[in-house]
Amino acid sequence: MQTHAAVQVPKKRKGNNPKGTTPAALLATYQFSAELAAVTGTAQDTRQAALKAVWAYIKQHDLQDPAAKRFVLPDGKLKAVLGGQDRVSMYSMLGLLAPHITPL
């Protein structure tokens, strides 16, 4: 009967941030356009909070395409933020939000 040597598993690294704290760039506050503020409910917040609020709006108003959940069918308010498009991929959404988010 053979015995197997114990396998050494390397410890997980926390990326490029050795202290494990949140990078300052992720905590930066931005000014939102009037159109984006109407959707998110706030005029200033982080980029991540803006995207999270937009997704909450999409789910609350049932704006996902039922045939393909990775697409959004924006209503009038959201269409103003997403470049006037009738159907938007969730992967391109942050790029379409970028013109509505400016640094303070």
Secondary structure, DSSP 8 states (H G I E B T S, - for coil): --------------TT-TT----HHHH--EEE-HHHHHHHS-SEE-HHHHHHHHHHHHHHTT-B-SS-TTEE---HHHHHHTTT-SSEETTTHHHHHGGGEEE-
